[in-house]
């Protein structure tokens, strides 16, 4: 890979709980995301992109540090990022970038009842510009509320949250002096549900547009869950986010920054609408773990689509390489530039997920197979890992893409399960976990 000749500005456009299948270029028929689709047609789309941990805080810790949540200790929500952690912001600021953050942080360890700003030492090195809240879902509502500036002063807004946050993003872009390249991490709460309302809330009138929208295949036939009540709002939120992506893209064009700015669009995890467990994610299923991933700008142009398996853990090294910063040997992902340049003959043919809170779980996915295990007797909120796991899921994604038929324990698939168990153990060891015992599921 070649080092970039010019260090680009980087805007990380990060949504929360957005399924890949809400996006047109990932197969949605609803035209929810025309701006993201256009961005993919000009940039690079990674078709099989996954979170490494389908929980908000752990996924964010991984993005900031380049290592799995069990390495930082941030294996569940509510655990603060260690103050001695070296983050993307530290690396980029050290290389001359201005580093800014706007939106949901979720790495300060605050509780919902803690109505306070994130103090500077808890901001992960984002010292040049800050406008955020640790738990944006508790400092604001879909309409109204606010977050905190760098001095800890509350900054209120009284319009739809995505629109208000994007207003601040545009203000940031308009006030750059051009003396340094900037890295701006834009972290939206949406399309995440509003916790205290226990439902998804679209902008006024948006849900009506999708009242009769097609139902994703993984939800069809599931009477459990709350997808029937929430899908129209969820789709309306996703369309609103895309409109705001368009606003950011337009502003970059008007300011003459578009050619020199790398825009990255992705999400921390998806949503299964309580069809797989008692809440919205925290499982190994595609609805929880598969995410959109589109990059457009210097180094990521041409409209290509890559079908290799990629993960959120690949984004920190990708960002540093794009900025001309040496990637630390401790990082546990790979630079996506290797794929774009055609220099990744040894790219991994599986992805690995850690799962917390709902369970102490681990999973591995190949192009065809999904294999998940659960630690019996362990508490997903208190235990980061385990010595013993039991087989829980085996899906043939070619024959059963919506994961309706769990094949675990089927003697006809024992060889497949054994191979995947070995892969999973290798993956666990590679990120610093101890090699566990995996107990096979007995034939029913």
DAMOGI-V203458 format. One line per field, one symbol per residue. ss: DSSP state (h for helix, s for strand, l for the rest). burial: + if it has 24 or more other ideal C-beta (glycine too) atoms within 12 Angstrom, else -. A space follows every 50 residues. Layout:
ss = ???
burial = ???
//
This chain:
ss = llllllllsssssssslllhhhlhhhlllllllhhhhhhhhhlsssssss lllllhhhhhhhhhhlllhhhhlllllllllllllllhhhhhhhlllsss sssslllllllllllllllhhhllllllsssssllhhhhsllsssssssl lllssssssshhhhhhhhhhhhhhlllllllssssssssssllsllllsl llllllhhhhllllllllllllllllhhhhhhhhhhhhhhhhhhhhhhhh hhhhlllhhhsssssssllllllllllllllllllhhhhsslssssslls lllsssssssslhhhhhhhhhhllllllllllllllhhhhllllllllll ssssslllllssssslllsssssslllllllllllllsssssssssllll llllllllllhhhhhhhhhhhhhhhhhhhhllllllssslllll
burial = ---+--++++++++++++++++++++-+-+-++-++++++-+++++++++ +++++++++++++++++++++++++++++++---+++++++++-+-++++ ++++++++++------++---+++++-+++++++++++++-+--+++++- ----+-+--++++++++++++++--+----+++++++++++++++---++ +++--++--+--+-++-++-----++++-++++++++++++++++++++- ++--+-++-++++++++++++++++++-++++++++++++++++++++++ ---+-+-++++++++++++++++++-+---++++++++++------++-+ ++++++++++++++++-++++++++--+-+--++++--+++++++++--- -++--+++----+--++--++-+++-++--+-+--+-+-++---
//
